[in-house]
Amino acid sequence: MRSNLGVFISTVLIGMTFGAVLTLLLTPWAGGELREKVGLGHEDPHRKIERVRRAIKRLEEKIESRRG
């Protein structure tokens, strides 16, 4: 029983390491760019608020243009 657990844990760790290495090698973006794309990058809150305001304004304009 004990050796089966050891084999299982070793296999899981090897698989995780292999997956992490493949991810690093095959990711098409640099670290900072990737974090920004998935929302983990640090962004100035004022800049983010302004970006959201512009998006809301574009949506409001689109709605108004469709109303006629």
C-alpha positions as CSV (number, residue, x, y, z in Angstrom):
1,M,0.0,0.0,0.0
2,R,2.8,2.4,0.9
3,S,4.7,1.9,-2.3
4,N,1.5,2.5,-4.4
5,L,1.0,5.9,-2.7
6,G,4.6,6.8,-3.4
7,V,4.3,5.9,-7.0
8,F,1.1,7.9,-7.2
9,I,2.6,11.0,-5.7
10,S,5.7,10.8,-7.8
11,T,3.6,10.4,-11.0
12,V,1.4,13.4,-10.0
13,L,4.5,15.6,-9.3
14,I,6.2,14.6,-12.6
15,G,3.0,15.3,-14.5
16,M,2.7,18.7,-12.9
17,T,6.3,19.6,-13.6
18,F,5.9,18.4,-17.2
19,G,2.8,20.5,-17.7
20,A,4.4,23.6,-16.2
21,V,7.4,23.3,-18.4
22,L,5.2,22.8,-21.5
23,T,3.1,25.9,-20.5
24,L,6.2,28.0,-20.2
25,L,7.6,26.9,-23.5
26,L,4.4,27.2,-25.5
27,T,2.9,30.4,-24.1
28,P,2.9,33.0,-26.9
29,W,3.1,36.0,-24.6
30,A,5.7,37.4,-22.2
31,G,4.9,37.2,-18.5
32,G,3.7,40.7,-18.0
33,E,1.6,40.6,-21.1
34,L,0.0,37.3,-20.1
35,R,-0.8,38.5,-16.6
36,E,-2.5,41.6,-18.1
37,K,-4.5,39.4,-20.5
38,V,-5.8,37.2,-17.7
39,G,-6.4,40.1,-15.4
40,L,-3.6,39.5,-12.9
41,G,-1.4,42.4,-14.0
42,H,-1.2,45.6,-11.9
43,E,-3.0,48.4,-13.5
44,D,-3.5,51.9,-12.2
45,P,-7.0,52.1,-10.8
46,H,-7.6,55.5,-12.4
47,R,-6.6,54.1,-15.8
48,K,-8.9,51.1,-15.3
49,I,-11.8,53.4,-14.3
50,E,-11.2,55.5,-17.4
51,R,-11.1,52.5,-19.6
52,V,-14.4,51.3,-18.2
53,R,-16.0,54.7,-18.7
54,R,-14.9,54.8,-22.3
55,A,-16.4,51.3,-22.8
56,I,-19.7,52.4,-21.2
57,K,-19.8,55.5,-23.4
58,R,-19.3,53.4,-26.5
59,L,-22.1,51.1,-25.5
60,E,-24.4,54.1,-24.8
61,E,-23.6,55.5,-28.2
62,K,-24.3,52.2,-29.9
63,I,-27.6,51.9,-28.1
64,E,-28.6,55.5,-29.1
65,S,-27.7,54.9,-32.7
66,R,-29.9,51.8,-32.9
67,R,-32.8,53.6,-31.3
68,G,-32.7,56.0,-34.2
